[in-house]
Amino acid sequence: MRRYFAQEKRPILLWDLYPLPGGKFDANNGIGKQFSMASSARATAGAKPTPPAARIWEAHKQYTLELYRSSPPTPRLPEHLREQLAAYGLCRDEFPDYDHWSPQLYVREGRRMKGLYVLSQKDIMDEPAKDDPIVVSSFPIDSHDCQRIARKDGGVINEGTIVPVRVPGRRHGHAFHVPYRSILPPPAECENLLVPVALSCTHVALCPSASSRRG
């Protein structure tokens, strides 16, 4: 981070802040920012049976806390940003049993079923209407960094990033149907089962579909 701030000519906060009631803020991964709260090196850890979930949770917690706490003392960071960061902290009335840290890790994506229909980017952007819709979603397509690659000539590239794809001039994305077939396993493999969470879709299609499921 110190090397990054030494080269960045227009340094900004490394995460996005959204106001909440009671003078609080929701700190989220920074859209389009080179470094932020998403721990790219551990992006695929949750899809594997090991290490244990508790260890994954602790690793993400440690990364975020180190990112937050190491930024204010960095002399290369402009004073106004150091003062702004120093004004924030963990909420005293939130999660007191876990040192004021949320006990739930936000798992954005995991293993998915391959069902009767695999929803893809084409279904969102080019062929949104379906004959068997169960959900209409208009959340933007967005993908967090999958890995960070060092360039031979200096600097880094965040691979896998998709900045939110929205309807021009609007805050929401393109409306599309999630078909009933995407939550059905092949009949020859399993009967009498619906899979709405690990539905049949690609990585790109899961980005807005996941938000539809949370809603």
C-alpha positions in Angstrom: 0.0 0.0 0.0 2.9 2.4 0.7 4.3 1.7 -2.7 0.9 2.4 -4.2 0.5 5.7 -2.4 4.0 6.7 -3.4 3.1 6.5 -7.1 -0.6 7.5 -7.1 -0.9 11.1 -8.1 -4.6 11.5 -7.1 -5.0 9.3 -4.0 -8.5 8.7 -2.8 -10.2 6.6 -0.1 -9.8 2.9 -0.9 -13.4 1.9 -0.3 -16.8 3.4 -0.9 -18.9 4.8 1.9 -22.7 4.8 2.0 -24.5 6.8 4.7 -26.7 4.8 7.2 -29.2 6.0 9.9 -27.7 7.0 13.2 -24.6 8.7 11.8 -23.1 5.4 10.6 -21.6 4.4 7.3 -21.5 1.1 5.3 -18.0 0.7 4.0 -18.0 -1.4 0.8 -15.5 -2.5 -1.8 -14.4 0.5 -3.9 -15.8 0.4 -7.4 -13.0 0.7 -10.0 -10.3 1.3 -7.3 -6.9 -0.4 -7.7 -6.9 -1.6 -4.1 -9.8 -2.0 -1.8 -11.6 -4.3 0.8 -11.9 -7.3 -1.5 -9.1 -9.7 -0.8 -8.3 -10.9 -4.3 -5.8 -13.5 -3.2 -8.5 -15.3 -1.3 -11.3 -14.8 -3.8 -11.6 -18.6 -4.5 -10.9 -19.9 -1.1 -14.5 -20.4 -0.1 -15.2 -22.7 -3.0 -12.8 -25.3 -1.6 -13.4 -27.7 1.3 -10.3 -26.5 3.1 -9.3 -24.4 5.0 -12.1 -24.2 7.6 -14.6 -21.5 7.3 -13.5 -19.9 10.6 -9.9 -19.5 9.2 -11.2 -17.9 6.0 -13.4 -15.5 8.0 -10.4 -14.5 10.2 -8.2 -14.0 7.2 -10.6 -11.6 5.5 -11.2 -9.7 8.8 -7.4 -9.3 9.3 -6.9 -8.1 5.7 -9.6 -5.4 6.1 -8.5 -4.2 9.5 -4.9 -4.0 8.3 -6.0 -2.1 5.3 -7.9 0.4 7.4 -5.4 0.8 10.2 -2.3 1.0 8.1 -3.6 3.8 5.8 -3.8 6.8 8.3 -0.2 6.5 9.6 1.1 6.3 6.0 3.0 9.6 5.5 2.6 9.3 1.7 -1.1 9.6 2.1 -2.3 13.2 2.0 -3.2 14.7 5.4 -6.9 15.3 4.6 -7.3 11.6 3.8 -5.5 10.6 6.9 -7.8 12.8 9.0 -10.9 11.4 7.2 -9.8 7.8 7.8 -9.0 8.5 11.5 -12.6 9.7 12.0 -14.0 6.2 11.3 -14.1 3.1 13.4 -16.1 0.1 14.3 -19.5 0.8 15.7 -19.7 0.4 19.5 -23.2 -0.9 19.5 -22.8 -3.4 16.7 -21.7 -7.1 17.3 -20.3 -6.6 20.8 -19.7 -10.4 21.2 -17.4 -10.4 18.1 -15.2 -7.3 18.9 -17.7 -5.2 17.0 -17.1 -7.2 13.8 -19.8 -8.9 11.8 -19.7 -12.7 12.4 -21.0 -13.4 8.9 -18.6 -13.4 5.9 -20.2 -12.1 2.7 -19.8 -15.1 0.4 -20.6 -13.7 -3.0 -20.1 -16.8 -5.1 -19.6 -20.5 -4.6 -20.1 -23.8 -6.4 -23.2 -24.0 -8.5 -25.5 -26.6 -10.0 -25.5 -27.3 -13.8 -29.2 -27.5 -14.4 -31.6 -27.7 -17.3 -30.6 -24.2 -18.4 -27.4 -22.3 -17.8 -28.0 -18.5 -17.4 -25.3 -16.5 -19.1 -24.3 -12.9 -20.0 -26.1 -13.4 -23.3 -29.4 -13.9 -21.4 -28.9 -10.6 -19.6 -27.7 -8.4 -22.4 -29.1 -9.9 -25.6 -32.0 -12.3 -24.9 -33.5 -11.2 -21.5 -37.1 -12.5 -22.0 -37.9 -16.1 -21.1 -41.1 -18.2 -21.4 -40.8 -19.5 -17.8 -39.6 -16.5 -15.7 -39.6 -16.7 -11.9 -37.6 -13.5 -11.2 -37.1 -10.2 -12.9 -33.8 -8.6 -12.0 -32.3 -5.3 -12.9 -29.2 -5.2 -10.7 -26.1 -4.2 -12.6 -23.6 -6.8 -13.7 -20.5 -6.4 -11.6 -17.6 -8.6 -10.7 -15.1 -8.1 -8.0 -11.4 -8.7 -8.6 -10.4 -12.3 -9.0 -6.7 -11.9 -8.7 -4.0 -9.2 -8.7 -1.2 -9.6 -11.3 2.1 -7.8 -11.1 3.3 -6.3 -14.4 6.9 -6.8 -15.5 7.3 -3.1 -16.3 5.8 -2.0 -13.0 2.3 -1.6 -11.5 -0.4 -4.2 -11.2 -3.6 -5.3 -13.0 -6.7 -6.5 -11.3 -8.0 -9.4 -13.3 -11.7 -10.3 -13.4 -13.1 -6.8 -12.6 -16.3 -5.7 -14.2 -17.4 -2.2 -13.3 -21.2 -2.1 -12.9 -22.9 -2.4 -16.2 -25.9 -0.1 -16.0 -28.6 1.2 -18.4 -27.2 4.5 -19.8 -28.3 7.4 -17.6 -29.8 5.1 -15.0 -28.6 3.6 -11.7 -30.0 0.2 -12.4 -28.8 -2.5 -14.8 -30.6 -4.1 -17.8 -33.8 -6.0 -16.8 -33.9 -9.7 -17.5 -35.8 -12.9 -16.6 -34.4 -15.7 -14.4 -36.0 -18.8 -15.9 -37.5 -21.6 -13.9 -35.3 -24.1 -15.7 -32.2 -22.6 -14.1 -33.2 -23.8 -10.7 -34.1 -27.3 -11.9 -31.5 -30.1 -11.9 -31.6 -32.6 -14.9 -34.4 -35.1 -14.2 -32.1 -38.0 -14.8 -29.8 -36.8 -11.9 -32.3 -35.7 -9.3 -36.1 -35.4 -8.9 -38.3 -33.2 -6.7 -35.6 -30.6 -6.0 -35.4 -26.8 -6.6 -32.0 -25.0 -6.3 -32.7 -21.2 -6.0 -29.4 -20.2 -4.4 -26.7 -22.3 -6.2 -28.7 -21.9 -9.4 -27.4 -22.9 -12.8 -25.5 -19.9 -14.2 -22.2 -18.6 -15.3 -19.9 -16.3 -13.2 -21.1 -13.1 -15.0 -24.8 -14.0 -14.8 -24.4 -14.7 -11.1 -23.4 -11.1 -10.3 -26.9 -9.6 -10.8 -28.8 -12.9 -10.2 -27.3 -13.1 -6.7 -28.6 -9.7 -5.8 -32.1 -10.8 -7.0 -31.9 -13.8 -4.6 -30.8 -11.6 -1.7 -33.7 -9.3 -2.4 
